[in-house]
């Protein structure tokens, strides 16, 4: 397994695109969060907005970079035929998938930690000027939002690896991942029945996963914060399972 | 071989390539099926009903104006019947009102007029709500106006009461005048009302639209709150010319039913004493916005999903050639590279337009039918508007496909091209309509990014004379429909031009 991990790490490290994509993810997370935190207002004298969630609101954008990184880590191998070499070197296919998933998710988690800590720092500096208390990671819900955000990005990476392994074609895979993340929430808006709305809302991986960032009015969420992250984890697990089964069942080229 | 014949051959070659790849044809079919399918799903999950004295009933639908659009027609009317030509002249001596529970504290009723509080003289075809009318009025903050048939609005001079107002009827033509002193009159406007019968109602009115405040909801929606307001207008020096015999009659047009049967919620009133009329009214005579029902384009939300599939197919249409090396054969067969790209753009654009047209032409009537069946009020729009929405949405998909094709040619890497295309077209729209961004930023995104093209589906226009929260979430776009589509076309043309340059310079 160590050898598999090492091989995957070497591949991911040396592919053009990994560095820039992760850097872009970090920059987008921090920049979006800071920009939105700087527009915060206290309408009619009430500072009631979720300043913590807003500080980490770069994630809905930067997750696209993470998804692309994950898809390219898999799809790139199919595009160049490298997958044949990989599977010859490590015939245990489950192990290949596990190693790939671990490396991509691990690297994303590292970049995510940097991004979230930098956002938290930005929030600490910006929020007092907008009438909100300075963001502090010592606060329980804030820490949950920060840690949950890192996990969220890692889970998106796993979702990307799983879907790309199942779909193979990089264009179709990235479209599938982005569609699942960005368009599924629209389904919830397309139905007006409150029951269905809440069900679809809680099933959407982006909505449910980002529920972990909520610190204000938590009780009004259709799904509790950690359970929401669990929904995303279930999507990722299902994608990895599908990817693993198809990798085992299909010829590799 | 003539250039035309050469292009025809290239076109035929590209069409053959497209139709023989099963994945691409399947993708296009799936994209087309997604639109009506999601229209049906969305309609099936949307029920509407209203509670009346504890009993669930169908919701009351707003009346329809002369052009078939839904309208508000609620005001207090002091009127007489006018047969044939004639005129009414009044002096509006004062206009005052109340606004209930305004922000920030929502704890008291304050005196004041909302900007579009209205009082003046009106000629109306009948007492039927939604019937044709023309009116000259003073407003809370927008000066003297002449309005007709709910959407027409012409500004007169600024300022409010005291003011003399006059409205004359000559056949189908109604002319509004105003004066500061009752001697020197200025014409505000003259309008034609073709639906006006010989016998009309003429008189004074007062109305006051609700005071709107909006706040962000927790799940990314908006909570709009309308608060009751009321206008009190005092008229004197009332003079009616023409065949208008009899006493003044008082009518509360479209009163809001109260909680108990037969009761009226905040009824209007009028008092006449010694030639002075005090008229109290609330409501508005104006077109209904998207908050008054569902806009027809809501049945076409599936195009967002179709767009993703279309982008993938369009990108693969060119990148697959690079991956398989077919591009060398293609370029050897027709060495004029710009022509190859033009043929590809024509094929993918044409195929997607046809598929999109079929998809939305089916989805809209089916979605509307199902929505209405579930008790929802779908805002009626003129047939031509529906045609524009259907064709516009198909064009949006087609031009997006061409943009994606050009990006695929530029990048040669399919994943990068798909992500760029979606980030340019879809992401700004999703962000702008999901209320995660400040409204101003959302509006700018929908002006300068290719997502501006979604304006082509807007069926309910923005009315300057109606206070509403005109934001992308409510279905209002900052650009006019075709201008929005034009922005996307500019991006597609630019990307195509860059792709041709790149194609000519680089080795295949």
HADDOCK unambig.tbl for C-alpha pairs under 7 A between the chains (distance, minus, plus):
assign (segid A and resid 44 and name CA) (segid B and resid 104 and name CA) 5.13 0.50 0.50
assign (segid A and resid 170 and name CA) (segid B and resid 414 and name CA) 6.77 0.50 0.50
assign (segid A and resid 170 and name CA) (segid B and resid 415 and name CA) 5.29 0.50 0.50
assign (segid A and resid 171 and name CA) (segid B and resid 312 and name CA) 6.06 0.50 0.50
assign (segid A and resid 171 and name CA) (segid B and resid 414 and name CA) 5.11 0.50 0.50
assign (segid A and resid 171 and name CA) (segid B and resid 415 and name CA) 4.34 0.50 0.50
assign (segid A and resid 171 and name CA) (segid B and resid 418 and name CA) 6.01 0.50 0.50
assign (segid A and resid 172 and name CA) (segid B and resid 312 and name CA) 6.08 0.50 0.50
assign (segid A and resid 174 and name CA) (segid B and resid 415 and name CA) 6.49 0.50 0.50
assign (segid A and resid 175 and name CA) (segid B and resid 308 and name CA) 6.28 0.50 0.50
assign (segid A and resid 175 and name CA) (segid B and resid 312 and name CA) 6.93 0.50 0.50
assign (segid A and resid 175 and name CA) (segid B and resid 418 and name CA) 6.94 0.50 0.50
assign (segid A and resid 179 and name CA) (segid B and resid 308 and name CA) 6.97 0.50 0.50
assign (segid A and resid 183 and name CA) (segid B and resid 305 and name CA) 6.90 0.50 0.50
assign (segid A and resid 190 and name CA) (segid B and resid 42 and name CA) 5.13 0.50 0.50
assign (segid A and resid 191 and name CA) (segid B and resid 42 and name CA) 4.94 0.50 0.50
assign (segid A and resid 191 and name CA) (segid B and resid 43 and name CA) 6.89 0.50 0.50
assign (segid A and resid 191 and name CA) (segid B and resid 45 and name CA) 4.81 0.50 0.50
assign (segid A and resid 191 and name CA) (segid B and resid 46 and name CA) 5.03 0.50 0.50
assign (segid A and resid 192 and name CA) (segid B and resid 45 and name CA) 6.36 0.50 0.50
assign (segid A and resid 192 and name CA) (segid B and resid 46 and name CA) 4.56 0.50 0.50
assign (segid A and resid 192 and name CA) (segid B and resid 47 and name CA) 6.88 0.50 0.50
assign (segid A and resid 193 and name CA) (segid B and resid 45 and name CA) 5.85 0.50 0.50
assign (segid A and resid 193 and name CA) (segid B and resid 46 and name CA) 5.22 0.50 0.50
assign (segid A and resid 193 and name CA) (segid B and resid 47 and name CA) 6.19 0.50 0.50
assign (segid A and resid 196 and name CA) (segid B and resid 45 and name CA) 6.84 0.50 0.50
